[in-house]
């Protein structure tokens, strides 16, 4: 389980990457879809990017790899289901 302290520690490790002026990718993992959002380059706000209908893990990863390269993403933020 990820605690608030652990999440804060992880974010502190990302702060040096902020100087690279590249976006983060948010991923909300659902049982049938992956919701993707892309931050602006200052990490101030994220906007919806794409919803991927999940198939096989190997195929989903290929799509995510393409998106990471295309948008020069420096980090991933995973949504935690409630």
Secondary structure, DSSP 8 states (H G I E B T S, - for coil): ---HHHHHHHHHHHHHHHTT---EEEEEE-SSEEEEEEE-TTSS-EEEEEEEE---HHHHHHHHHHHHHHTT--EEEEE---
